Amino acid sequence: MKSTSAVKPGRNSNLVDYEGAPTGIGASGSMTAPSESFLAAANARMLARPPEQLASAVRALVERTDSWRQHECLNMNAAENTTSASTRRLLDSDLATRVTEGFPGDKEFPPQVQNNAIDEIEATLIHLARRLFGAEFVEWRPVSTTMAFMATMLATTERGDTLLVQSMEGGGSMTYSSDGPPGWMGLNVVEIPPGPLFEIDLDATRDLARKHLPRLIIVGGSYILFEPALAELHEIAQSCGALLVYDAAHVSLYGATGCSPSPLAVGVDIVVTSTHKILGGPVGGLVLTQRPDIARRVLHLSFPGLLQTRDQNKLAATAHALAEMVAFGDAYARTTIANARALGVALQEHGIRVLAADRGMTDTHQIFADVAALGARAVEERCQSANILLHAAHLSGDTERGRRTGLRITVQEVTRRGMHPGDMPTIARLIAAAAHDERFDGISALRDDVRAVAASFPGIAYSFDV
């Protein structure tokens, strides 16, 4: 079955979002030509170097990029966040080399004494996820949201089933597009027509659900200004016998803290979230549900089907990060939303049009700017050169235009670094200066300004560091 939507960015389309887009594998399964060229040059350069030099170079690269990100950049990338120092320290643990197989309190391997600590760590992580999200059941082990979605789809579908999904043009993720796992799982993908503000058209969704009788309806994704009408979508799913799945990878904290309705409380069957983007932990994924039948299948598919042993250090760091969100998440979420709105207002004062200005611009940490007149890729390049880490984004109609015309700008990391609405005019001024400087005049000075702002916020707020 073909997608019903005409908007379907392909694997190599310049409209495919960076997040989740293949970067090294071509359609044939081989490396892309640029990647092959890069790796060939790297291989030739490294052949004559002894291993101790290569190891030293790796350490230097990590130290350099850590220092650059922490002291010289303003990271406004929606796919990332920073962690607290106390969370990060747990990643540097001997647990990184240890194995554990099975469920806490009933491990299959290794013998029990070796699992005593990790069983308690996992129990803590599960407790905190339940407490934060109001979930009865938690799958805590996926190494990414993609794996979390794979476990969800494998547990709830059979080959030939249909998924009704939020399209990538409409703000969804490649994870549940026909180019992602559903394609090789033999699932049919029908896309919900995209809205201009990445919203869900309930009438169109209802009509498509009646026509195609999907097994899953998946909404949410990468571009979210306003939470979808989840209660109404739940009714649509029930009317056609589908399960409603919410991709809350970017926004799970808002439902957890009451900034928006709790997805599980309004009837969503399965919530999938990352553990890093808005939650400020290491990269990973969670599956949340109130349904014991779904939980049973997901849990037993994850182990031993999708993973056998786990990196224990990441589980410990994730538990620590979730504890911080239980303690400080409400204030962090509300300040993040306030910062996003304040940044949008300030950008408009510099002549940069921000979407949804008549609706307060956003209910999340994301805002979208229309920079078609300036050239989205050119603005991206100038901002990156100034160490303002943001990227060009597709807006409504960009598939027909054949180019990106927007910017996706987010504030979850600068908020975690301690910034407030009063700091957003400074960031807006820096973005506007980079956006309008077509000749790159003054980029070096602008980089100095960015460094000065970053240096003013050396710590991590909303954490147990302070």
DANORSUL-V317985 format. One record per residue. N is the residue number from 1. RES is the residue in one letter. PSI is psi in whole degrees, -180 to 180 (none if undefined). Layout:
BEGIN
n={N & N}
res={RES & RES}
psi={PSI & PSI}
END
This chain:
BEGIN
n={1 & 2 & 3 & 4 & 5 & 6 & 7 & 8 & 9 & 10 & 11 & 12 & 13 & 14 & 15 & 16 & 17 & 18 & 19 & 20 & 21 & 22 & 23 & 24 & 25 & 26 & 27 & 28 & 29 & 30 & 31 & 32 & 33 & 34 & 35 & 36 & 37 & 38 & 39 & 40 & 41 & 42 & 43 & 44 & 45 & 46 & 47 & 48 & 49 & 50 & 51 & 52 & 53 & 54 & 55 & 56 & 57 & 58 & 59 & 60 & 61 & 62 & 63 & 64 & 65 & 66 & 67 & 68 & 69 & 70 & 71 & 72 & 73 & 74 & 75 & 76 & 77 & 78 & 79 & 80 & 81 & 82 & 83 & 84 & 85 & 86 & 87 & 88 & 89 & 90 & 91 & 92 & 93 & 94 & 95 & 96 & 97 & 98 & 99 & 100 & 101 & 102 & 103 & 104 & 105 & 106 & 107 & 108 & 109 & 110 & 111 & 112 & 113 & 114 & 115 & 116 & 117 & 118 & 119 & 120 & 121 & 122 & 123 & 124 & 125 & 126 & 127 & 128 & 129 & 130 & 131 & 132 & 133 & 134 & 135 & 136 & 137 & 138 & 139 & 140 & 141 & 142 & 143 & 144 & 145 & 146 & 147 & 148 & 149 & 150 & 151 & 152 & 153 & 154 & 155 & 156 & 157 & 158 & 159 & 160 & 161 & 162 & 163 & 164 & 165 & 166 & 167 & 168 & 169 & 170 & 171 & 172 & 173 & 174 & 175 & 176 & 177 & 178 & 179 & 180 & 181 & 182 & 183 & 184 & 185 & 186 & 187 & 188 & 189 & 190 & 191 & 192 & 193 & 194 & 195 & 196 & 197 & 198 & 199 & 200 & 201 & 202 & 203 & 204 & 205 & 206 & 207 & 208 & 209 & 210 & 211 & 212 & 213 & 214 & 215 & 216 & 217 & 218 & 219 & 220 & 221 & 222 & 223 & 224 & 225 & 226 & 227 & 228 & 229 & 230 & 231 & 232 & 233 & 234 & 235 & 236 & 237 & 238 & 239 & 240 & 241 & 242 & 243 & 244 & 245 & 246 & 247 & 248 & 249 & 250 & 251 & 252 & 253 & 254 & 255 & 256 & 257 & 258 & 259 & 260 & 261 & 262 & 263 & 264 & 265 & 266 & 267 & 268 & 269 & 270 & 271 & 272 & 273 & 274 & 275 & 276 & 277 & 278 & 279 & 280 & 281 & 282 & 283 & 284 & 285 & 286 & 287 & 288 & 289 & 290 & 291 & 292 & 293 & 294 & 295 & 296 & 297 & 298 & 299 & 300 & 301 & 302 & 303 & 304 & 305 & 306 & 307 & 308 & 309 & 310 & 311 & 312 & 313 & 314 & 315 & 316 & 317 & 318 & 319 & 320 & 321 & 322 & 323 & 324 & 325 & 326 & 327 & 328 & 329 & 330 & 331 & 332 & 333 & 334 & 335 & 336 & 337 & 338 & 339 & 340 & 341 & 342 & 343 & 344 & 345 & 346 & 347 & 348 & 349 & 350 & 351 & 352 & 353 & 354 & 355 & 356 & 357 & 358 & 359 & 360 & 361 & 362 & 363 & 364 & 365 & 366 & 367 & 368 & 369 & 370 & 371 & 372 & 373 & 374 & 375 & 376 & 377 & 378 & 379 & 380 & 381 & 382 & 383 & 384 & 385 & 386 & 387 & 388 & 389 & 390 & 391 & 392 & 393 & 394 & 395 & 396 & 397 & 398 & 399 & 400 & 401 & 402 & 403 & 404 & 405 & 406 & 407 & 408 & 409 & 410 & 411 & 412 & 413 & 414 & 415 & 416 & 417 & 418 & 419 & 420 & 421 & 422 & 423 & 424 & 425 & 426 & 427 & 428 & 429 & 430 & 431 & 432 & 433 & 434 & 435 & 436 & 437 & 438 & 439 & 440 & 441 & 442 & 443 & 444 & 445 & 446 & 447 & 448 & 449 & 450 & 451 & 452 & 453 & 454 & 455 & 456 & 457 & 458 & 459 & 460 & 461 & 462 & 463 & 464 & 465 & 466}
res={M & K & S & T & S & A & V & K & P & G & R & N & S & N & L & V & D & Y & E & G & A & P & T & G & I & G & A & S & G & S & M & T & A & P & S & E & S & F & L & A & A & A & N & A & R & M & L & A & R & P & P & E & Q & L & A & S & A & V & R & A & L & V & E & R & T & D & S & W & R & Q & H & E & C & L & N & M & N & A & A & E & N & T & T & S & A & S & T & R & R & L & L & D & S & D & L & A & T & R & V & T & E & G & F & P & G & D & K & E & F & P & P & Q & V & Q & N & N & A & I & D & E & I & E & A & T & L & I & H & L & A & R & R & L & F & G & A & E & F & V & E & W & R & P & V & S & T & T & M & A & F & M & A & T & M & L & A & T & T & E & R & G & D & T & L & L & V & Q & S & M & E & G & G & G & S & M & T & Y & S & S & D & G & P & P & G & W & M & G & L & N & V & V & E & I & P & P & G & P & L & F & E & I & D & L & D & A & T & R & D & L & A & R & K & H & L & P & R & L & I & I & V & G & G & S & Y & I & L & F & E & P & A & L & A & E & L & H & E & I & A & Q & S & C & G & A & L & L & V & Y & D & A & A & H & V & S & L & Y & G & A & T & G & C & S & P & S & P & L & A & V & G & V & D & I & V & V & T & S & T & H & K & I & L & G & G & P & V & G & G & L & V & L & T & Q & R & P & D & I & A & R & R & V & L & H & L & S & F & P & G & L & L & Q & T & R & D & Q & N & K & L & A & A & T & A & H & A & L & A & E & M & V & A & F & G & D & A & Y & A & R & T & T & I & A & N & A & R & A & L & G & V & A & L & Q & E & H & G & I & R & V & L & A & A & D & R & G & M & T & D & T & H & Q & I & F & A & D & V & A & A & L & G & A & R & A & V & E & E & R & C & Q & S & A & N & I & L & L & H & A & A & H & L & S & G & D & T & E & R & G & R & R & T & G & L & R & I & T & V & Q & E & V & T & R & R & G & M & H & P & G & D & M & P & T & I & A & R & L & I & A & A & A & A & H & D & E & R & F & D & G & I & S & A & L & R & D & D & V & R & A & V & A & A & S & F & P & G & I & A & Y & S & F & D & V}
psi={132 & 155 & 142 & -14 & 141 & -17 & 112 & 81 & 134 & 179 & -39 & 11 & 143 & -3 & -12 & 130 & 147 & -40 & 116 & -2 & 139 & 136 & -15 & -12 & 125 & 177 & -29 & -7 & -6 & 171 & 149 & 159 & -46 & -38 & -44 & -43 & -45 & -47 & -36 & -44 & -42 & -43 & -46 & -38 & -30 & -13 & -41 & -2 & 133 & 158 & -34 & -31 & -41 & -40 & -43 & -38 & -38 & -45 & -42 & -39 & -43 & -46 & -40 & -46 & -34 & -47 & -43 & -47 & -41 & -30 & -13 & -7 & 155 & 107 & 113 & 30 & 125 & -25 & -1 & 168 & 173 & 165 & 163 & 158 & -37 & -32 & -45 & -36 & -30 & -21 & -25 & 71 & 152 & -21 & -21 & -23 & 3 & 156 & 156 & 137 & 129 & -159 & 147 & 134 & -9 & 51 & 145 & -29 & 145 & -176 & 156 & -42 & -29 & -13 & -1 & -48 & -46 & -32 & -42 & -38 & -47 & -40 & -38 & -44 & -47 & -44 & -47 & -39 & -43 & -45 & -41 & -43 & -3 & 32 & 138 & -36 & 141 & 129 & 116 & -3 & -16 & 140 & -7 & 167 & -30 & -46 & -38 & -41 & -37 & -44 & -41 & -48 & -39 & -33 & -21 & -2 & 166 & 159 & 137 & -14 & 161 & 139 & 134 & 115 & 156 & 125 & 162 & -40 & -32 & 6 & 0 & -168 & 151 & -21 & -34 & 26 & 169 & -21 & -10 & -156 & -37 & -31 & -49 & -8 & -2 & 28 & 145 & 136 & 123 & 128 & 137 & 132 & 138 & 147 & 159 & -24 & 26 & 27 & 168 & 126 & 108 & -39 & -43 & -40 & -42 & -44 & -43 & -37 & -41 & -37 & -42 & -11 & 63 & 155 & -37 & 141 & 120 & 122 & 169 & -143 & -146 & -35 & 105 & 112 & -40 & 137 & 137 & 163 & 81 & -36 & -43 & -38 & -34 & -41 & -40 & -44 & -44 & -37 & -23 & 12 & 23 & 162 & 140 & 124 & 132 & 120 & 96 & 27 & -35 & -16 & 11 & -29 & -29 & -42 & -32 & -27 & 5 & 6 & -25 & 166 & 143 & 122 & -45 & -34 & -27 & 8 & 2 & 133 & -39 & 132 & 130 & 131 & 155 & 169 & 3 & -41 & -64 & -16 & -14 & 28 & -169 & 164 & 131 & -177 & 156 & 146 & 127 & 136 & 160 & -2 & 113 & -33 & -42 & -45 & -42 & -44 & -42 & -46 & -40 & -12 & -36 & -46 & 124 & 14 & -48 & -23 & 149 & -56 & 159 & 154 & 102 & -31 & -37 & -36 & -41 & -44 & -37 & -43 & -42 & -43 & -39 & -36 & -39 & -38 & -34 & -41 & -41 & 0 & -34 & -50 & -40 & -46 & -46 & -37 & -37 & -47 & -44 & -40 & -42 & -43 & -42 & -38 & -41 & -45 & -45 & -38 & -39 & -33 & -20 & 13 & 14 & 117 & 129 & 134 & 153 & 32 & -31 & -7 & 20 & 5 & -38 & 156 & 15 & -159 & 1 & 141 & 158 & 130 & 139 & 109 & 34 & -39 & -27 & -21 & 107 & -42 & -36 & -41 & -43 & -48 & -43 & -40 & -43 & -40 & -28 & 5 & 29 & 108 & 95 & 176 & 159 & 145 & 153 & 140 & 173 & 129 & -3 & -25 & -44 & -35 & -26 & 20 & 160 & 143 & 2 & 174 & 137 & 120 & 129 & 160 & 11 & -35 & -43 & -29 & -43 & -26 & -1 & 8 & 154 & 175 & -33 & -17 & -13 & -34 & -33 & -44 & -41 & -40 & -41 & -43 & -45 & -38 & -42 & -40 & -37 & -5 & 77 & -27 & 5 & 15 & 131 & 11 & -37 & -43 & -38 & -37 & -38 & -39 & -42 & -42 & -39 & -40 & -47 & -40 & -22 & -11 & 72 & -18 & -176 & 120 & 174 & 46 & 172 & 9 & -29 & none}
END
